[in-house]
Amino acid sequence: MPWTQISCQYDGTYPGFLSCVFDCYVNREEPVEFHSPEDMCCSLYPLRQVETDEAHAQRVFRSFGKFGAEGRRLAVRTFLTCLPDRELWLWRFLRLAYEQGPKIGRNLTDPTVDKVRKAVWHLEHEAHMYKGFTRFSELEGTLVGEIEPKNRVLPLLRAHFSGRYPQERFVLHDRTHSEALFHQPGPQGCAILPVEDFSMGPAGAEELAYRRLWRAFYDTIAIEGRYNPKCRMTNMPKRYWAMMTEFQKDWDTALPEIKGV
């Protein structure tokens, strides 16, 4: 019996997508489009609105254990990527994975697997870069940082920064996806939550002084005879610079008494 082609509308979350996978298998329906609530949905295919069901999502998530370690990693992380039509590519990947099992992780010649693997590599590479390029500022006892990633990297950065600053209160804001990683010491740990109209607020005199010291250190260790802007942009891509302290000049507006520090 052939599967019916449909257009899926869901809430845009990962559990919501997994609920779509569950419903499509139960009803033998093949999604050719995925839409979130903010999308302008106009389709020639029958529209199915899928409500998020945590129990169904958990059943689908547990089934990823059949794919082997590599297949499960791709099934989980593809949703975090900036791959265009990521839900459709992930759906195609899951259909293959249920057929091939653990072999899916080694099927490097399949175009769907190749597409998904490259998207996940881009996600993981970007997250790795932000482990070194993220800058925090101390604002009223809390470390606050901002990033502008292409992918949703906060889930991959959570363990790194929580382990690096276990006794600190910090907030890492993702401007692109309007969400932030909140961490505080103790059993409550950390959480990634949606945020709107996030603002770091003005830095104090001590913070501005530390920023100036960091820039002075950065400029001092540079070797003038080895200045190579192309090499620097290869190892430190320019799109990261806007959020890095060493490329900002806000200390020039600091109070006169700290400019001489």
N, C-alpha and C positions, 0 to 999 in steps of 0.2 A: 504494500500500500504506500503510495508516494506521500511525502510530507507536504503540508500546506505552507506556502510562503506567506509570511506576515511581517508587519512592522511592529516592533516592541517599544512600548513606552514605560519607563521605570523611573525611580527617584534619583538616579545618578550615582548611587552608592555601590560599593562592592557587594554587600549582602543583597542589594536589589538586583544586581546583575546575575548573581548566583540563583536568585529566585526565578529570574527569566529562564536560565538554563534548565532548572527543574521543571517549570511549567511547559517549556517547549518539548522536552522529552516525554512528558506525560501525555501531551496532546498531539504529539507527532507533528510539530510545526517547525518550520525552518525560518528563522528571522533573517531578513535581508536588510533590515535597518534597525538601529537602536536610537531612541530619542529620550532625552531627559526633559523634565517639566519646563525648563526655560527655552527649549528649542521650539522654533516655529514648525509644527508638525503638519505636513501636507504630503500625503502619500497615496499612491494608487493601490497599495496593498492593504488588506484588512488590518485594522489597528487593534492590538491587544494591549490593554493597560494591566501591568503586572504589579501587584502590591507586594511589598517586601515581607517575606515570611522567614523569620530567623531559623525556624526548624528546618525548612526546606534548604535554606542557604547552608546550614551546617551539614546537612546530608551530602550536598554537592561538594562542599569543601573537604569533607572526610574522604570522598571518593578519589581525591587527587593523590592519595597514597598509592594508588594503582599505577601511577605514571613513573615511579622511580624518583630519586632525589632531583635530578635535572628537570624532568618533566613537571614535577610539582613546583619547583622554583619558577619556571616560566609561567605556569598557570596562575600563580599568585602575583607575580610582579608585573606582568604585562599590563594589568589594569592601572598601574601607577605611571605608566609611560605617557609621553606626548604623541604617540603614534596616531596619525589620523585614522578614524574609524576603528579605534582600538577594540571596542566591544565586538565588532564583526570579525576582526582578525582573531581575537581570543576565542570566540565561539567556534570558528573553523579549526583552531588549534585543539580545542577540547574534543570536537568530533573525532579528529584524528587520534588523539590520545586515548580515548575510550576504545578505539579499534586496535591500536598498536601496543598499548600498555607501556612498560618501561622502555621499549624500543624507541619511543617518540623522542627521547633525549639524544639519541644517536642518529636520528634521521636528518642529517645535515643537508641533504639534497632536495628535500621538499620545500617548495617556495613559501608555504605558510609557516613552517617551522623556522626557516631562514629569516623571514620578516620579523617574527616574534623574538627570535634570539638577538637580532641586531637592535631592536627597540629596547630590550632589557639590558643589553650591554651599554647602550647610551644612558639609560637610567642609572645603572650602577657606576659608570664612569663619572657622571655628573655628581652623584652623591659622594664619591671618593674625593673629587676636587673640592667640594664644600667642606670636607673635614679639615682642609688646610686653609681655605680662603674665607671661612666665616669669621667675622669680627664681632665681639661683644663689647658693649659699653656698660659701665656700672651706673645705674640710675636709681637712687634712693634705696640702695641695698639689694637691687635685683640686676642680674646681668641680662641685657637685652640686645638682640641681634636681628638683622633683617637680611633676607636673601631673595633673589629673583630667578628661581630655577625654571627650566622648561618642563621638567618632569616633577611629579610629586615625590620629592626626595625625603621629606620629613620622617616617614616610617623607617627609612634606611638609616637616618641620622640619629634616631632616638637612642638606641643603645650606645652609640659612640659618645655622644655628649653627656648622657646620663652617667656613663661610666667614668668619663673624664672629670666631671664636676659633680660628684655624688652629694656633696654637702652644700651645694650652692642652689639658690633660687634663680632660675633663668627662664627667659622666653625667647624663642626663635621664631620669627614671623616670616611666613612665605607670602610675599606680595602677590605673586602670580596667581595662586590658588586660594587666597583669602583664608588661610588657616595658620595656626601657630602651635608650636610645641611648648607646653608648659611643664616645668619641672620644679619640684621642691623636695627637700630632704624628708625622709620618713617613709612610712608604709604606703602613703598615697601615691608616691612615685611621680609618674609623668603621664600626660595625656595630650593628644592632638585634637584641637577643637576648632571649629569655624569661627572666624572673627570678621568684624566689619569696622571700617573707619579706624584702623589701628594707627596709633601715633606714638613714637618713642618719647616725645617730650624733650624739653631743652636739657642739655648736659650741664652739670655743675662745674664749678671752677676746678675742682680736683680732677674730674674726668677729662676736662679740656687740657689740663696740664699733662696728664698721662698720654693723651693722644699726641701732643706735640713731642713728647719724649720718644714715643714710638716712631714718629716720622723722622726725627733726628737720627735715631739708630738706623732706620732703613736707608736713609740718604748717606750716612757715614760709612756703612760697610760696602757701599757700591764701589767698584773699581772702574775709574773713569776710562782707563785704557782698554777695558774689555766691554765697553758699552755696546750692546747689541739688541736694539729694540725688537727685531724680528724674533730672535731667540726668546726674549722675555715674553712676547705675546704667544709664542708656541707653548711655553710652559705655564704661563699665567694669562689665559685668554682675556681679551679686553672687556668682554661682557661682564666679568666679575669685578672690575675695578670700581664701579660706582658704589659698591657696598664695603669697600676695603679702606680702612683707616688711613693707610699710607698714601692713598690717592685723593684724600679729601683735605680741604683747606679751611675747615670751619674754625680752626683755632685762631685765625686772624681776627675773628670777631670777639675773641675772649676779652675778659676784663683786663685793663692795663696792668694790674698788679701781678698777673700770672704770665704775661708775655715775656717777662725776663727770666722765667724759670729755666 
